[in-house]
Amino acid sequence: MRTVVFAAALAALHGCAHVDAGRPVAPSSAAATSGTGAQPSEAEPRRLDFQALLAPDQAVTIDNPYGDVRLRFGGFAHALEIHAVLQQPADAAAIAVQPGVEGGRYRFAPRLPAGAIVAPGQRLDVVAFIPLGHAVAVRTERGLVESRGVRGDIELESVSGDIAIRGTQGSVRAQTGGGSIEASFETAPKGSRQRLATSTGNIVLAVDDHLGATLELATSGVFATEFSLDVEHLANREPNKRAHATIGGDGARVAVESRRGEIRLLRRNAFTPLGGTPADQEYEDNDSD
């Protein structure tokens, strides 16, 4: 199942070769030549695999400026798996991939050499299987951040990429600039304070009637909802209006904020995102070898 998830998540990248885990990646020295003897400008995509045994409650950081990051549930042991696909043009500076422990957190933060810039066609896409109870923080530049079925607290941030969240059993904090956020919550952990925020991107949040939280919404854009909202207009301010709704009790807080994006608050049982699974399958155990 994990192979299927990995292949589906990175379907745009094909022809991957296995690379030993834990080694820095350099441009391939064995790239095929064309019929004229010219060297190709891009190397074939290459796969990298990493595994780590985490300490109980050890948090994970994934900071990937070069592509997408997808999170999946990784099982009940403390075993973390990270799979990545690197597209490395032959004449580009190499992206170093050397994960390790920093400040008590397991950190996966690929980097180009100081002063180097990303070459056309150069990217690194990541799928991480996060074990039960381990918090994870993710950051991208323009890449998508997607979390499905993770059983722990998540903190997701992108400069301008989209964020998608489904089936999380933990608190959620997500923020992007011009990207959109699409999230689906069944219940809010009691006492939690969760937040979804954009600068100009739209936010879609689908929740159950037994969510158990008060939602605080704010935007200068449009509110669209299937629930009753108390709306307050704020003259000469941005956002220029805010709204409140309590759904299924007042045991948690969920802030949904955008300066100018549209905010849509929907019922989860009527919500299936493009290419998504039915809402009643979001929280099924998706761990499998």
PyMOL commands that set and color helices and strands:
alter all, ss='L'
color gray80, all
select helices_A, chain A and resi 2-9+268-270+279-281
alter helices_A, ss='H'
color red, helices_A
select strands_A, chain A and resi 17-19+46-53+60-64+69-73+79-87+100-102+105-108+123-130+136-140+145-148+154-158+163-166+172-176+181-185+193-198+203-207+213-219+223-225+230-233+241-247+253-258+263-267
alter strands_A, ss='S'
color yellow, strands_A
deselect
rebuild
show_as cartoon
